[in-house]
Amino acid sequence: MKSVVVTGASSGIGWGCVKVLIAAGFRVFGSVRKQTDADRLSHEFGANFVPLLFDVTDEAAVAAGARQVADILGGETLAGLVNNAGVAVPGPLHYVQIDDFKRQIEVNLTGQLIVTQAFLPLLGADLARTGTPGRVVMISSVGGKNALPFLGPYNASKFAIEGLSESLRRELMLFGIDVIVVAPGAVATPIWDKADAVDITPFANTPYAAPLATIKSYMIDNGRKGFPPERIGETVKTALMAARPKTRYTVTPEPIQNLMATYLPKRLLDNIVARRLGLTQLSRT
């Protein structure tokens, strides 16, 4: 039985990946931060789900998780690592707290490298292991190529994941380990119910108050119309199993909008976004 590690497995995209991969015959090691989530997922998915308890920013805990997986694999290689765990810090970059920005980068970027380094020997960087080298799937975002206002910290982390993944893919050719980016658009998960409760009052007395309220409403409405998380799981399965996978898969319910954001001249796109959100230049007195 092939084995895959999925980080951030408790809900959303991670949960969707676990569901799809177990149905496809994989044994899935899923990382969660709470024992209650480990117990819930074990009950839901059965014997082919093995919980790992760690926060991706905790090097010691991640290393312990890798040892746990190594013990179960014996001398065989791990078929895949899906780096999914992440957070989103909203707010205008003009005012966002630096500690919040640091946490965004720590979880979404540094944490991904911590996990990748810990599991690379199991994926085939340890040449003593038997079996085909595994693959690393990095969960990026359409926001890893096109950035929206007020998601600057999140976009910065995802742009960085794109560059990290490209360098890593070329470096790991030495071991036959492939690196594939999966970039979702809107995904219908409970995160949008939580987003409704996101507090934007710290920015109420700034020039960004009205545009922030507009984009918050847009993100919530758009997100609830997004793909189910299993749709992203199916793409992750393809990335892990295809004989000749692409280097990047974009999975969005709004492909035309994504194409426009990709190919329209940046100045034109800037002006469209500014008009829609009320970010046109303020008058000076």
C-alpha positions as CSV (number, residue, x, y, z in Angstrom):
1,M,0.0,0.0,0.0
2,K,1.4,3.4,-0.9
3,S,1.5,6.0,1.8
4,V,1.1,9.8,1.7
5,V,1.5,12.5,4.3
6,V,-1.0,15.4,4.2
7,T,-0.6,18.4,6.5
8,G,-3.5,20.4,7.8
9,A,-5.8,17.5,7.5
10,S,-8.5,18.5,10.1
11,S,-10.7,20.4,7.6
12,G,-11.1,22.1,4.3
13,I,-8.6,21.1,1.5
14,G,-6.6,18.8,3.7
15,W,-9.7,16.9,4.7
16,G,-10.7,16.7,1.1
17,C,-7.3,15.3,0.1
18,V,-7.5,12.7,2.9
19,K,-10.9,11.5,1.8
20,V,-10.0,11.2,-1.9
21,L,-6.6,9.6,-1.3
22,I,-8.0,6.9,1.1
23,A,-10.8,6.1,-1.4
24,A,-8.0,5.7,-4.0
25,G,-6.3,3.1,-1.9
26,F,-3.6,5.1,-0.1
27,R,-2.7,5.0,3.5
28,V,-2.7,8.6,4.6
29,F,-0.8,10.1,7.5
30,G,-2.6,13.3,8.3
31,S,-1.2,16.1,10.5
32,V,-3.5,17.9,13.0
33,R,-2.7,20.1,16.0
34,K,-5.4,18.8,18.3
35,Q,-6.0,15.3,19.7
36,T,-9.8,15.7,19.3
37,D,-9.2,16.2,15.5
38,A,-7.0,13.1,15.4
39,D,-9.7,11.1,17.1
40,R,-12.5,12.5,14.9
41,L,-10.6,11.8,11.6
42,S,-9.5,8.3,12.8
43,H,-13.2,7.4,13.4
44,E,-14.3,9.0,10.1
45,F,-11.7,7.4,7.8
46,G,-10.8,4.2,9.6
47,A,-7.6,2.1,9.7
48,N,-6.0,3.6,6.6
49,F,-5.8,7.0,8.3
50,V,-2.9,7.6,10.7
51,P,-2.9,10.9,12.6
52,L,0.2,12.9,13.3
53,L,0.2,15.5,16.0
54,F,2.3,18.5,15.1
55,D,2.2,22.2,14.2
56,V,4.2,22.8,11.0
57,T,6.3,25.5,12.7
58,D,7.4,23.2,15.5
59,E,10.6,21.5,14.2
60,A,10.9,19.0,17.1
61,A,7.3,17.9,16.7
62,V,7.5,17.6,12.9
63,A,10.7,15.5,13.3
64,A,8.9,13.3,15.7
65,G,6.1,12.9,13.2
66,A,8.6,11.9,10.5
67,R,10.1,9.3,12.8
68,Q,6.6,7.9,13.4
69,V,6.0,7.6,9.7
70,A,9.5,6.0,9.2
71,D,8.8,3.4,11.8
72,I,5.6,2.3,10.0
73,L,7.2,2.4,6.5
74,G,10.1,0.3,7.5
75,G,12.7,0.7,4.7
76,E,10.2,1.7,2.0
77,T,9.8,5.1,0.4
78,L,6.9,7.5,1.1
79,A,4.8,8.0,-2.1
80,G,3.9,11.6,-1.4
81,L,3.9,14.7,0.8
82,V,1.1,17.2,0.5
83,N,2.0,20.5,2.1
84,N,-1.4,22.0,2.7
85,A,-1.4,23.5,6.2
86,G,-1.7,27.3,6.2
87,V,-3.4,30.4,7.6
88,A,-4.6,33.7,6.1
89,V,-3.8,37.1,7.7
90,P,-6.1,39.8,6.3
91,G,-5.6,43.6,6.4
92,P,-4.0,46.5,4.5
93,L,-0.3,46.3,4.5
94,H,-0.1,49.9,5.5
95,Y,-1.5,48.9,9.0
96,V,-1.1,45.2,9.4
97,Q,0.7,44.2,12.6
98,I,4.3,43.0,11.9
99,D,3.9,40.1,14.3
100,D,0.8,39.0,12.3
101,F,2.8,39.3,9.1
102,K,5.7,37.2,10.6
103,R,3.2,34.5,11.7
104,Q,1.8,34.4,8.1
105,I,5.2,33.8,6.7
106,E,6.2,31.4,9.5
107,V,3.2,29.1,8.9
108,N,2.7,29.3,5.2
109,L,6.4,29.4,4.1
110,T,8.9,28.4,6.7
111,G,6.6,25.7,8.1
112,Q,6.4,24.1,4.6
113,L,10.2,23.9,4.4
114,I,10.4,22.5,7.9
115,V,8.0,19.7,6.9
116,T,9.6,19.1,3.6
117,Q,13.1,18.8,5.0
118,A,11.9,16.3,7.7
119,F,10.2,14.0,5.2
120,L,12.6,14.2,2.2
121,P,14.7,11.2,3.4
122,L,11.5,9.1,3.4
123,L,10.6,10.4,-0.1
124,G,13.8,9.0,-1.5
125,A,16.6,11.4,-0.5
126,D,17.8,8.6,1.6
127,L,19.1,6.3,-1.1
128,A,19.0,3.3,1.2
129,R,15.2,3.2,1.0
130,T,13.6,0.8,-1.4
131,G,10.8,1.8,-3.9
132,T,10.1,4.6,-6.3
133,P,10.9,8.1,-5.1
134,G,7.9,10.1,-3.9
135,R,6.4,13.4,-4.9
136,V,5.9,16.7,-3.0
137,V,2.7,18.5,-3.7
138,M,2.6,22.2,-2.6
139,I,-0.8,23.7,-2.1
140,S,-0.4,27.3,-3.4
141,S,-3.4,29.4,-4.6
142,V,-4.5,31.5,-7.5
143,G,-3.3,34.2,-5.1
144,G,0.2,32.8,-5.7
145,K,0.2,34.5,-9.1
146,N,-2.3,37.3,-8.8
147,A,-2.6,39.4,-5.6
148,L,-5.7,41.1,-4.2
149,P,-5.7,44.1,-2.0
150,F,-6.0,43.3,1.8
151,L,-4.6,39.8,1.3
152,G,-1.0,41.0,1.0
153,P,0.5,38.8,3.8
154,Y,-1.3,35.7,2.4
155,N,-0.4,36.6,-1.2
156,A,3.2,37.2,-0.2
157,S,3.4,33.7,1.4
158,K,1.9,32.0,-1.7
159,F,4.1,33.9,-4.2
160,A,7.0,32.7,-2.1
161,I,5.7,29.1,-2.2
162,E,5.7,29.3,-6.0
163,G,9.4,30.2,-6.0
164,L,10.3,27.8,-3.3
165,S,8.6,25.0,-5.2
166,E,10.4,25.8,-8.5
167,S,13.8,25.8,-6.9
168,L,13.0,22.7,-4.9
169,R,11.8,20.8,-8.0
170,R,15.0,21.5,-9.8
171,E,17.2,20.6,-6.8
172,L,15.3,17.3,-6.1
173,M,15.8,16.0,-9.7
174,L,19.0,14.6,-8.2
175,F,16.9,12.1,-6.2
176,G,14.1,11.6,-8.7
177,I,11.7,13.4,-6.4
178,D,9.2,15.6,-8.2
179,V,7.6,18.8,-6.9
180,I,4.1,19.9,-8.2
181,V,2.1,23.0,-7.3
182,V,-1.7,22.8,-6.9
183,A,-3.2,26.3,-7.0
184,P,-6.9,26.4,-5.9
185,G,-9.3,29.2,-6.4
186,A,-12.4,29.5,-4.2
187,V,-13.1,26.4,-2.2
188,A,-16.4,25.9,-0.4
189,T,-15.3,25.1,3.2
190,P,-16.3,26.2,6.7
191,I,-13.5,28.8,6.6
192,W,-16.0,31.2,5.0
193,D,-18.3,30.9,8.0
194,K,-15.3,31.9,10.1
195,A,-14.5,34.6,7.7
196,D,-17.8,36.2,8.4
197,A,-16.6,36.8,11.9
198,V,-13.2,38.2,10.9
199,D,-12.8,41.5,12.8
200,I,-11.9,44.4,10.6
201,T,-12.6,47.0,13.2
202,P,-8.9,47.6,13.9
203,F,-9.0,49.3,10.5
204,A,-12.2,51.2,11.0
205,N,-10.6,54.6,11.4
206,T,-8.4,54.2,8.3
207,P,-9.1,55.2,4.7
208,Y,-9.5,51.5,4.0
209,A,-12.6,50.9,6.1
210,A,-15.1,50.9,3.2
211,P,-13.0,49.0,0.7
212,L,-12.3,46.3,3.3
213,A,-16.0,45.8,4.0
214,T,-16.6,45.4,0.2
215,I,-13.9,42.8,-0.3
216,K,-14.8,40.9,2.8
217,S,-18.4,40.5,1.5
218,Y,-17.0,39.5,-1.9
219,M,-14.7,36.9,-0.5
220,I,-17.4,35.3,1.6
221,D,-19.9,35.2,-1.2
222,N,-17.4,34.0,-3.7
223,G,-15.9,31.3,-1.4
224,R,-19.3,29.8,-0.6
225,K,-19.8,29.2,-4.3
226,G,-16.4,27.6,-4.7
227,F,-15.4,24.0,-5.5
228,P,-15.9,21.3,-2.8
229,P,-12.6,20.4,-1.1
230,E,-12.8,16.9,-2.7
231,R,-12.3,18.6,-6.1
232,I,-8.9,19.8,-5.0
233,G,-8.3,16.3,-3.6
234,E,-8.9,14.8,-7.0
235,T,-6.3,17.2,-8.5
236,V,-3.8,16.3,-5.8
237,K,-4.4,12.6,-6.6
238,T,-3.6,13.3,-10.2
239,A,-0.5,15.2,-9.2
240,L,0.6,12.1,-7.2
241,M,-0.4,9.4,-9.7
242,A,-0.1,10.8,-13.2
243,A,2.8,9.2,-15.2
244,R,3.8,12.7,-16.5
245,P,2.3,15.3,-14.1
246,K,2.2,19.0,-14.9
247,T,4.4,21.2,-12.8
248,R,1.4,23.3,-11.8
249,Y,-2.4,22.7,-11.7
250,T,-4.8,25.7,-11.3
251,V,-8.2,24.6,-9.9
252,T,-10.7,27.4,-9.9
253,P,-14.5,27.7,-10.5
254,E,-13.8,31.0,-12.3
255,P,-11.2,30.2,-15.0
256,I,-12.1,33.2,-17.2
257,Q,-11.6,35.6,-14.3
258,N,-8.3,33.9,-13.5
259,L,-7.2,34.2,-17.2
260,M,-8.1,37.9,-17.2
261,A,-6.1,38.4,-14.0
262,T,-3.2,36.6,-15.6
263,Y,-3.1,38.2,-19.0
264,L,-4.6,41.7,-18.7
265,P,-2.0,44.5,-18.5
266,K,-1.3,45.1,-14.8
267,R,-2.2,48.8,-15.0
268,L,-5.5,48.0,-16.5
269,L,-6.2,45.4,-13.9
270,D,-5.1,47.8,-11.1
271,N,-7.7,50.3,-12.3
272,I,-10.5,47.7,-12.5
273,V,-9.8,46.5,-9.0
274,A,-9.6,50.1,-7.7
275,R,-12.9,51.0,-9.2
276,R,-14.7,47.9,-7.8
277,L,-13.3,48.3,-4.3
278,G,-13.3,52.1,-4.0
279,L,-9.5,52.4,-4.0
280,T,-9.4,55.4,-6.4
281,Q,-7.1,58.1,-5.3
282,L,-8.4,60.4,-2.5
283,S,-8.8,64.1,-3.0
284,R,-6.2,66.3,-1.3
285,T,-7.4,69.5,0.5
